[in-house]
Amino acid sequence: MATYTQENLATLAKAQEEIKKEYKFKTRAYALASMAASLAMLAAAVATLMAFVFNVYSIYGDGMEPAVKDGHYAVTNRLAYIAREPKRGDVIISDGHMYRIIGLPGEKIEIYGGHVYIDDKLAEEDYLAQGMITTPVYINTAYTVPEDAYYVLSDNRKCFDDSRQGFAISRIAITDKVLFIL
């Protein structure tokens, strides 16, 4: 059996302290390295999602007021319409412009009396500003939305850069669905 002297015990205690310090250092270093690796993987995942799935658009102009104002940002999903077709009311991006889908393929759209009619029924447009009326750009005539196309309007109906110009947006021209506004 070994006998321990005061000197041996002091040396042993010092060695144990050194081991504890080294262990703490290695534990902290491992934790920091693990955290850095996790952050790098998170950054890579976010970058991949931003490159292929999501997009952020800066809004210029007042075409979608009152919901979207100049200077806001729109977060969009590029893959939203791979598994499903666009729906009425969806806010979409086409050629860098933001619109709301009003008419679906094959529907008859008419604008008269300040209102939009879809297949002879008054469209519900509760997203419009109070008192906002819709005026046709051309003579009040019915427009039938072509197959594989959508009739789109700006929420601010004072802006005329939409389907009232006599065009519908083709399905393949819709690049993004707006998810939310910042």
Buried (B, 14 or more C-beta within 10 A) or exposed (E): EEEEEEEEEEEEEEEEEEEEEEEEEEEEEEEEEEEEEEEEEEEEEEEEEEEEEBBEBEBEBBBBBEBBEEEBEBBBBBEBBEEEEBEBEBBBBBEEBBBBBBBBBEBBBBBEEEEBBBBEEEBEBEEBEEEBEBEBEEEEEEBBBBEEBBBBBBBBBEBEEBBBEEEBBEBEEBBBBBEEBE
